Structures are given as C-alpha cells and as structure tokens.
Amino acid sequence: MTHETVTSLAGAEVLARAKKFFQERVPSNAAFPEKEGPTWLALRGQGGEEIALSVAAGPDGTRVRASTLFFDQAVGRFLSTLPAAQDGTT
C-alpha cells in the first residue's frame, strides 16, 4: 500500500524522524535503515519486510510518500506525527 502526505518539515528532517520512529516507537515491528539517499530511505524490518519512503519539495511543502506491504499501520502512525503543510494540505 502507498501512503502520501504533505508536511511543513524539510525532507531531511522527515527522513531523520522516520529512522528514529521506526527504530524506537514501534518496538514489536521495528525497522532499520538498509539503504538511503538524500531524498529516499529504505527500511528493513521483521521477516525482511520493507518500508520505502521518499520526499520531494513542492509549492505547498514537502510531499512524503511511503510504500509497504507489512507496516501499513505503523506508516500511517508515522505520517500522522508530521506537522501539516502550512496551507493545511495533508
């Protein structure tokens, strides 16, 4: 499943928060960085399942896109912790 939101945070801050969130806030389903670049992050968790995140600057804020098969609930929780874009778009 793919999840998307727009936030007022910079892309680098979103990726840093994702690393911390999936290592610390989801103890029963932790996921850890496997590969990363300046605008994307791949986390690997239980049973080898993956979370792929990407960020892109846009006119309304930073667009965050996350894709996963196993971690849907955790991804939704993570995205809900991000501050909304300044115009209220989510």
mmCIF file of the C-alpha atoms, coordinates in Angstrom:
data_MODEL
# 
_entry.id   MODEL 
# 
loop_
_atom_site.group_PDB 
_atom_site.id 
_atom_site.type_symbol 
_atom_site.label_atom_id 
_atom_site.label_alt_id 
_atom_site.label_comp_id 
_atom_site.label_asym_id 
_atom_site.label_entity_id 
_atom_site.label_seq_id 
_atom_site.pdbx_PDB_ins_code 
_atom_site.Cartn_x 
_atom_site.Cartn_y 
_atom_site.Cartn_z 
_atom_site.occupancy 
_atom_site.B_iso_or_equiv 
_atom_site.pdbx_formal_charge 
_atom_site.auth_seq_id 
_atom_site.auth_comp_id 
_atom_site.auth_asym_id 
_atom_site.auth_atom_id 
_atom_site.pdbx_PDB_model_num 
ATOM 1  C CA . MET A 1 1  ? 0.000  0.000   0.000  1.00 0.00 ? 1  MET A CA 1 
ATOM 2  C CA . THR A 1 2  ? 1.170  3.541   -0.722 1.00 0.00 ? 2  THR A CA 1 
ATOM 3  C CA . HIS A 1 3  ? 0.611  6.427   1.693  1.00 0.00 ? 3  HIS A CA 1 
ATOM 4  C CA . GLU A 1 4  ? 1.115  10.133  0.958  1.00 0.00 ? 4  GLU A CA 1 
ATOM 5  C CA . THR A 1 5  ? 1.026  13.400  2.869  1.00 0.00 ? 5  THR A CA 1 
ATOM 6  C CA . VAL A 1 6  ? 2.405  16.943  2.648  1.00 0.00 ? 6  VAL A CA 1 
ATOM 7  C CA . THR A 1 7  ? 4.285  18.440  5.594  1.00 0.00 ? 7  THR A CA 1 
ATOM 8  C CA . SER A 1 8  ? 5.915  21.714  6.531  1.00 0.00 ? 8  SER A CA 1 
ATOM 9  C CA . LEU A 1 9  ? 9.145  19.894  7.506  1.00 0.00 ? 9  LEU A CA 1 
ATOM 10 C CA . ALA A 1 10 ? 12.187 19.743  5.257  1.00 0.00 ? 10 ALA A CA 1 
ATOM 11 C CA . GLY A 1 11 ? 12.794 16.425  3.534  1.00 0.00 ? 11 GLY A CA 1 
ATOM 12 C CA . ALA A 1 12 ? 15.965 15.650  5.514  1.00 0.00 ? 12 ALA A CA 1 
ATOM 13 C CA . GLU A 1 13 ? 14.057 16.149  8.780  1.00 0.00 ? 13 GLU A CA 1 
ATOM 14 C CA . VAL A 1 14 ? 11.283 13.789  7.649  1.00 0.00 ? 14 VAL A CA 1 
ATOM 15 C CA . LEU A 1 15 ? 13.815 11.057  6.842  1.00 0.00 ? 15 LEU A CA 1 
ATOM 16 C CA . ALA A 1 16 ? 15.638 11.563  10.157 1.00 0.00 ? 16 ALA A CA 1 
ATOM 17 C CA . ARG A 1 17 ? 12.343 11.321  12.044 1.00 0.00 ? 17 ARG A CA 1 
ATOM 18 C CA . ALA A 1 18 ? 11.419 8.160   10.123 1.00 0.00 ? 18 ALA A CA 1 
ATOM 19 C CA . LYS A 1 19 ? 14.655 6.444   11.159 1.00 0.00 ? 19 LYS A CA 1 
ATOM 20 C CA . LYS A 1 20 ? 14.059 7.266   14.805 1.00 0.00 ? 20 LYS A CA 1 
ATOM 21 C CA . PHE A 1 21 ? 10.327 6.457   14.746 1.00 0.00 ? 21 PHE A CA 1 
ATOM 22 C CA . PHE A 1 22 ? 10.663 3.008   13.196 1.00 0.00 ? 22 PHE A CA 1 
ATOM 23 C CA . GLN A 1 23 ? 13.564 2.037   15.477 1.00 0.00 ? 23 GLN A CA 1 
ATOM 24 C CA . GLU A 1 24 ? 12.102 3.312   18.762 1.00 0.00 ? 24 GLU A CA 1 
ATOM 25 C CA . ARG A 1 25 ? 8.347  3.877   18.587 1.00 0.00 ? 25 ARG A CA 1 
ATOM 26 C CA . VAL A 1 26 ? 7.299  0.575   17.021 1.00 0.00 ? 26 VAL A CA 1 
ATOM 27 C CA . PRO A 1 27 ? 9.156  -1.950  19.203 1.00 0.00 ? 27 PRO A CA 1 
ATOM 28 C CA . SER A 1 28 ? 7.181  -5.018  18.165 1.00 0.00 ? 28 SER A CA 1 
ATOM 29 C CA . ASN A 1 29 ? 7.672  -4.199  14.476 1.00 0.00 ? 29 ASN A CA 1 
ATOM 30 C CA . ALA A 1 30 ? 10.936 -2.241  14.385 1.00 0.00 ? 30 ALA A CA 1 
ATOM 31 C CA . ALA A 1 31 ? 12.542 -1.455  11.037 1.00 0.00 ? 31 ALA A CA 1 
ATOM 32 C CA . PHE A 1 32 ? 16.071 -0.235  10.446 1.00 0.00 ? 32 PHE A CA 1 
ATOM 33 C CA . PRO A 1 33 ? 17.763 1.739   7.647  1.00 0.00 ? 33 PRO A CA 1 
ATOM 34 C CA . GLU A 1 34 ? 19.066 -0.505  4.890  1.00 0.00 ? 34 GLU A CA 1 
ATOM 35 C CA . LYS A 1 35 ? 19.747 1.978   2.083  1.00 0.00 ? 35 LYS A CA 1 
ATOM 36 C CA . GLU A 1 36 ? 19.305 5.721   1.779  1.00 0.00 ? 36 GLU A CA 1 
ATOM 37 C CA . GLY A 1 37 ? 19.911 8.779   -0.317 1.00 0.00 ? 37 GLY A CA 1 
ATOM 38 C CA . PRO A 1 38 ? 19.212 12.493  0.092  1.00 0.00 ? 38 PRO A CA 1 
ATOM 39 C CA . THR A 1 39 ? 15.522 12.118  -0.870 1.00 0.00 ? 39 THR A CA 1 
ATOM 40 C CA . TRP A 1 40 ? 14.710 8.494   -0.011 1.00 0.00 ? 40 TRP A CA 1 
ATOM 41 C CA . LEU A 1 41 ? 15.056 5.848   2.657  1.00 0.00 ? 41 LEU A CA 1 
ATOM 42 C CA . ALA A 1 42 ? 14.573 2.088   2.621  1.00 0.00 ? 42 ALA A CA 1 
ATOM 43 C CA . LEU A 1 43 ? 13.986 0.431   5.991  1.00 0.00 ? 43 LEU A CA 1 
ATOM 44 C CA . ARG A 1 44 ? 14.045 -3.324  6.571  1.00 0.00 ? 44 ARG A CA 1 
ATOM 45 C CA . GLY A 1 45 ? 12.084 -4.971  9.357  1.00 0.00 ? 45 GLY A CA 1 
ATOM 46 C CA . GLN A 1 46 ? 10.509 -8.172  10.587 1.00 0.00 ? 46 GLN A CA 1 
ATOM 47 C CA . GLY A 1 47 ? 10.802 -11.044 8.145  1.00 0.00 ? 47 GLY A CA 1 
ATOM 48 C CA . GLY A 1 48 ? 12.691 -8.872  5.668  1.00 0.00 ? 48 GLY A CA 1 
ATOM 49 C CA . GLU A 1 49 ? 9.688  -6.641  5.033  1.00 0.00 ? 49 GLU A CA 1 
ATOM 50 C CA . GLU A 1 50 ? 10.460 -3.198  3.632  1.00 0.00 ? 50 GLU A CA 1 
ATOM 51 C CA . ILE A 1 51 ? 9.302  0.364   4.104  1.00 0.00 ? 51 ILE A CA 1 
ATOM 52 C CA . ALA A 1 52 ? 10.258 2.707   1.261  1.00 0.00 ? 52 ALA A CA 1 
ATOM 53 C CA . LEU A 1 53 ? 9.987  6.463   1.876  1.00 0.00 ? 53 LEU A CA 1 
ATOM 54 C CA . SER A 1 54 ? 10.635 9.358   -0.473 1.00 0.00 ? 54 SER A CA 1 
ATOM 55 C CA . VAL A 1 55 ? 10.438 13.122  -0.048 1.00 0.00 ? 55 VAL A CA 1 
ATOM 56 C CA . ALA A 1 56 ? 10.113 15.885  -2.634 1.00 0.00 ? 56 ALA A CA 1 
ATOM 57 C CA . ALA A 1 57 ? 9.880  19.629  -2.188 1.00 0.00 ? 57 ALA A CA 1 
ATOM 58 C CA . GLY A 1 58 ? 6.718  21.154  -3.602 1.00 0.00 ? 58 GLY A CA 1 
ATOM 59 C CA . PRO A 1 59 ? 4.969  24.509  -3.662 1.00 0.00 ? 59 PRO A CA 1 
ATOM 60 C CA . ASP A 1 60 ? 2.807  23.601  -0.644 1.00 0.00 ? 60 ASP A CA 1 
ATOM 61 C CA . GLY A 1 61 ? 5.502  21.883  1.447  1.00 0.00 ? 61 GLY A CA 1 
ATOM 62 C CA . THR A 1 62 ? 7.364  18.604  1.380  1.00 0.00 ? 62 THR A CA 1 
ATOM 63 C CA . ARG A 1 63 ? 5.490  15.709  -0.220 1.00 0.00 ? 63 ARG A CA 1 
ATOM 64 C CA . VAL A 1 64 ? 6.134  12.444  1.623  1.00 0.00 ? 64 VAL A CA 1 
ATOM 65 C CA . ARG A 1 65 ? 5.376  9.119   0.017  1.00 0.00 ? 65 ARG A CA 1 
ATOM 66 C CA . ALA A 1 66 ? 5.702  5.766   1.794  1.00 0.00 ? 66 ALA A CA 1 
ATOM 67 C CA . SER A 1 67 ? 5.138  2.281   0.462  1.00 0.00 ? 67 SER A CA 1 
ATOM 68 C CA . THR A 1 68 ? 4.971  -1.022  2.361  1.00 0.00 ? 68 THR A CA 1 
ATOM 69 C CA . LEU A 1 69 ? 3.218  -4.364  2.440  1.00 0.00 ? 69 LEU A CA 1 
ATOM 70 C CA . PHE A 1 70 ? 3.503  -5.240  6.138  1.00 0.00 ? 70 PHE A CA 1 
ATOM 71 C CA . PHE A 1 71 ? 3.898  -1.952  8.024  1.00 0.00 ? 71 PHE A CA 1 
ATOM 72 C CA . ASP A 1 72 ? 0.729  -0.118  6.908  1.00 0.00 ? 72 ASP A CA 1 
ATOM 73 C CA . GLN A 1 73 ? -0.474 0.756   10.403 1.00 0.00 ? 73 GLN A CA 1 
ATOM 74 C CA . ALA A 1 74 ? 2.968  1.920   11.551 1.00 0.00 ? 74 ALA A CA 1 
ATOM 75 C CA . VAL A 1 75 ? 3.463  4.018   8.403  1.00 0.00 ? 75 VAL A CA 1 
ATOM 76 C CA . GLY A 1 76 ? 0.079  5.656   8.952  1.00 0.00 ? 76 GLY A CA 1 
ATOM 77 C CA . ARG A 1 77 ? 1.022  6.439   12.540 1.00 0.00 ? 77 ARG A CA 1 
ATOM 78 C CA . PHE A 1 78 ? 4.353  7.908   11.465 1.00 0.00 ? 78 PHE A CA 1 
ATOM 79 C CA . LEU A 1 79 ? 2.766  10.150  8.843  1.00 0.00 ? 79 LEU A CA 1 
ATOM 80 C CA . SER A 1 80 ? 0.230  11.370  11.413 1.00 0.00 ? 80 SER A CA 1 
ATOM 81 C CA . THR A 1 81 ? 3.115  12.665  13.575 1.00 0.00 ? 81 THR A CA 1 
ATOM 82 C CA . LEU A 1 82 ? 4.324  15.032  10.852 1.00 0.00 ? 82 LEU A CA 1 
ATOM 83 C CA . PRO A 1 83 ? 3.117  18.636  11.032 1.00 0.00 ? 83 PRO A CA 1 
ATOM 84 C CA . ALA A 1 84 ? 0.690  19.503  8.266  1.00 0.00 ? 84 ALA A CA 1 
ATOM 85 C CA . ALA A 1 85 ? 1.765  21.734  5.409  1.00 0.00 ? 85 ALA A CA 1 
ATOM 86 C CA . GLN A 1 86 ? 1.233  25.407  6.114  1.00 0.00 ? 86 GLN A CA 1 
ATOM 87 C CA . ASP A 1 87 ? -1.813 25.618  3.879  1.00 0.00 ? 87 ASP A CA 1 
ATOM 88 C CA . GLY A 1 88 ? -3.410 22.674  5.705  1.00 0.00 ? 88 GLY A CA 1 
ATOM 89 C CA . THR A 1 89 ? -2.928 20.140  2.882  1.00 0.00 ? 89 THR A CA 1 
ATOM 90 C CA . THR A 1 90 ? -2.458 16.559  4.082  1.00 0.00 ? 90 THR A CA 1 
# 
